[in-house]
């Protein structure tokens, strides 16, 4: 198969925050989180280690945080066509 045993998944490198933790982050920390999460996802996609785009990535691409403002649950809405970026790889 294309994936060997022990391959890294997005969940292995994703950082998650509770709504309370997210609310305590300063704007620059939230931006750094966004940049790092998108970069990590991009690297895994380029290596062929992801099949679909997690909701959190779609949210971050739209400039949103990983939580609804009230913080009850993660947002869950990836717009159609979001998978097309899985094929875009940049040279490191």
Backbone bond lengths (Angstrom), bond angles and torsions (degrees), N, CA, C in turn:
res aa  C-N    CA-C-N  psi(-1)  N-CA   C-N-CA  omega(-1)  CA-C   N-CA-C  phi
1 X - - - 1.436 - - 1.507 111.75 -
2 X 1.328 115.34 168.24 1.464 121.29 -178.40 1.523 112.17 -69.73
3 X 1.314 116.84 -31.92 1.455 120.00 -179.17 1.518 110.41 -101.64
4 X 1.306 116.30 131.69 1.457 119.60 177.34 1.527 109.38 -86.86
5 X 1.310 115.85 161.24 1.452 119.51 178.27 1.520 108.98 -62.11
6 X 1.322 115.51 136.20 1.456 120.02 179.10 1.519 114.29 87.55
7 X 1.325 119.02 14.17 1.454 121.54 178.48 1.523 110.28 -63.01
8 X 1.300 115.08 150.52 1.451 121.55 178.29 1.527 108.58 -78.09
9 X 1.328 116.62 139.28 1.462 121.51 175.93 1.521 108.78 -111.98
10 X 1.318 115.88 166.89 1.458 119.67 176.90 1.522 110.86 -60.48
11 X 1.318 116.97 -38.62 1.462 120.35 179.74 1.533 111.36 -62.68
12 X 1.327 117.06 -27.94 1.467 120.32 177.92 1.528 112.30 -66.46
13 X 1.326 117.06 -30.97 1.466 120.40 -175.08 1.527 113.04 -111.11
14 X 1.330 117.18 -5.26 1.465 120.40 -179.60 1.523 110.83 -74.70
15 X 1.305 114.90 143.43 1.458 121.90 175.12 1.520 106.61 -108.98
16 X 1.316 116.74 130.37 1.458 120.17 179.36 1.521 110.24 -118.44
17 X 1.310 114.64 150.08 1.455 121.56 178.18 1.519 109.06 -125.29
18 X 1.316 116.29 146.61 1.465 119.62 168.82 1.526 106.44 -73.78
19 X 1.316 117.93 162.10 1.471 119.26 176.72 1.527 112.44 -56.43
20 X 1.312 116.61 -37.67 1.470 120.03 179.16 1.525 110.89 -65.21
21 X 1.337 116.62 -45.11 1.468 120.27 178.64 1.525 110.94 -61.69
22 X 1.334 116.66 -44.40 1.462 121.18 -179.87 1.527 110.42 -59.96
23 X 1.313 116.32 -41.06 1.452 120.63 -179.32 1.517 113.46 -65.32
24 X 1.301 117.29 -22.65 1.471 121.54 -179.57 1.527 113.08 -87.55
25 X 1.333 117.11 -9.65 1.462 119.71 -179.86 1.523 110.39 -77.04
26 X 1.320 115.95 141.82 1.462 121.30 174.34 1.532 108.28 -77.74
27 X 1.320 116.58 161.22 1.472 121.37 -179.24 1.535 112.97 -53.21
28 X 1.342 119.44 -44.52 1.473 118.45 178.63 1.536 112.98 -63.70
29 X 1.318 117.47 -32.55 1.463 120.76 177.69 1.526 110.59 -68.79
30 X 1.326 116.29 -39.04 1.461 120.20 177.94 1.521 110.84 -65.95
31 X 1.322 116.97 -38.62 1.464 120.93 178.45 1.528 110.72 -67.27
32 X 1.316 116.89 -40.69 1.465 120.26 176.91 1.524 110.46 -62.21
33 X 1.316 117.01 -42.94 1.465 121.73 176.30 1.524 109.95 -56.56
34 X 1.338 116.41 -48.85 1.461 121.19 -179.87 1.528 110.88 -57.53
35 X 1.317 116.47 -48.53 1.460 121.07 -178.41 1.531 111.95 -61.63
36 X 1.317 116.45 -44.89 1.469 120.77 -177.51 1.529 111.08 -68.40
37 X 1.326 116.99 -43.37 1.466 119.80 179.68 1.526 110.99 -63.14
38 X 1.322 117.72 -44.31 1.462 120.76 179.24 1.526 111.18 -65.52
39 X 1.319 116.84 -39.55 1.461 120.55 178.50 1.529 111.17 -65.53
40 X 1.330 116.61 -45.76 1.475 119.73 178.65 1.518 111.13 -60.42
41 X 1.333 116.40 -44.68 1.457 119.84 178.66 1.530 110.55 -62.02
42 X 1.314 116.13 -43.23 1.465 120.54 179.43 1.516 112.56 -59.73
43 X 1.320 116.92 -41.32 1.467 120.30 178.67 1.526 111.03 -64.75
44 X 1.326 116.42 -44.55 1.469 119.43 179.40 1.520 111.04 -64.80
45 X 1.326 117.30 -39.41 1.463 120.83 178.48 1.523 110.66 -64.21
46 X 1.307 116.28 -41.55 1.462 121.35 179.97 1.530 111.16 -62.94
47 X 1.312 115.45 -33.94 1.462 120.66 179.15 1.531 112.54 -83.07
48 X 1.328 116.53 -2.35 1.463 120.48 -179.82 1.514 113.62 76.85
49 X 1.328 117.50 23.92 1.459 121.31 -176.47 1.520 113.82 -98.38
50 X 1.325 117.50 5.58 1.461 120.88 175.03 1.518 109.27 -129.94
51 X 1.310 115.61 146.09 1.460 120.98 -178.77 1.522 110.35 -102.31
52 X 1.315 116.83 -41.21 1.458 120.86 179.87 1.519 109.56 -135.97
53 X 1.307 114.59 164.51 1.457 120.70 -176.38 1.528 109.93 -89.45
54 X 1.335 117.48 123.20 1.472 120.24 177.32 1.527 110.67 -63.51
55 X 1.322 116.43 151.18 1.462 121.74 179.43 1.525 111.81 -54.45
56 X 1.319 117.24 -39.75 1.463 119.90 -177.17 1.527 110.47 -61.12
57 X 1.306 118.72 -34.33 1.460 121.34 179.13 1.525 110.00 -68.81
58 X 1.317 116.95 -42.21 1.472 120.26 176.99 1.524 110.43 -59.69
59 X 1.313 116.78 -43.44 1.459 121.63 179.50 1.525 110.63 -61.94
60 X 1.318 116.79 -46.08 1.456 120.89 -178.65 1.522 110.93 -65.36
61 X 1.330 117.68 -37.17 1.462 120.76 177.81 1.528 111.35 -63.92
62 X 1.318 116.77 -29.46 1.467 121.42 178.24 1.531 111.52 -85.03
63 X 1.328 117.37 1.23 1.453 120.92 -179.75 1.510 113.81 83.79
64 X 1.319 117.07 11.63 1.464 121.90 179.98 1.522 109.54 -92.49
65 X 1.317 115.75 163.49 1.452 121.14 172.87 1.514 109.60 -85.01
66 X 1.323 117.28 173.68 1.460 120.41 -178.26 1.525 113.88 -77.03
67 X 1.316 118.32 -4.53 1.462 122.15 -177.49 1.507 109.95 -129.85
68 X 1.336 115.72 152.32 1.454 121.13 170.65 1.524 107.56 -64.41
69 X 1.325 118.19 153.59 1.465 119.40 179.90 1.521 113.89 -53.52
70 X 1.326 117.75 -37.50 1.457 118.75 179.17 1.529 111.49 -76.09
71 X 1.345 117.19 -13.12 1.453 121.62 171.90 1.503 116.93 74.59
72 X 1.320 119.12 17.15 1.459 119.45 -177.41 1.520 113.93 -76.38
73 X 1.313 117.02 -35.62 1.462 119.55 -175.53 1.513 109.51 -157.39
74 X 1.338 116.74 156.29 1.465 119.00 176.24 1.531 109.63 -63.50
75 X 1.317 115.34 147.05 1.455 119.62 174.83 1.522 108.90 -69.49
76 X 1.316 116.20 151.58 1.454 119.37 -178.47 1.516 109.86 -139.40
77 X 1.318 116.28 78.54 1.459 118.85 178.54 1.514 110.58 -156.83
78 X 1.298 116.17 94.34 1.452 122.25 173.91 1.516 106.67 -91.81
79 X 1.309 116.42 123.90 1.459 119.66 -179.74 1.516 109.87 -67.78
80 X 1.300 116.71 148.88 1.455 121.15 177.01 1.513 110.28 -57.58
81 X 1.310 116.81 145.47 1.453 121.35 -179.66 1.507 113.71 85.19
82 X 1.316 118.15 3.13 1.460 120.19 -177.44 1.517 112.30 -71.37
83 X 1.320 117.05 -18.40 1.453 119.25 -178.44 1.523 112.86 -74.64
84 X 1.346 117.58 -14.40 1.449 118.72 -176.14 1.518 112.47 -64.11
85 X 1.303 119.64 -21.37 1.458 120.71 178.94 1.526 111.95 -78.38
86 X 1.298 118.14 -9.20 1.460 119.81 179.33 1.509 111.67 -64.21
87 X 1.319 118.01 -23.90 1.462 121.24 -177.36 1.517 113.51 -90.27
88 X 1.326 117.86 -6.39 1.448 121.34 -177.32 1.529 109.45 -88.38
89 X 1.305 116.00 117.55 1.464 120.59 179.30 1.520 108.79 -123.41
90 X 1.294 115.00 138.75 1.466 119.26 175.26 1.522 107.93 -109.33
91 X 1.294 114.73 157.07 1.463 120.00 178.52 1.516 108.10 -81.09
92 X 1.322 115.80 132.05 1.471 119.11 -178.47 1.465 108.77 -77.57
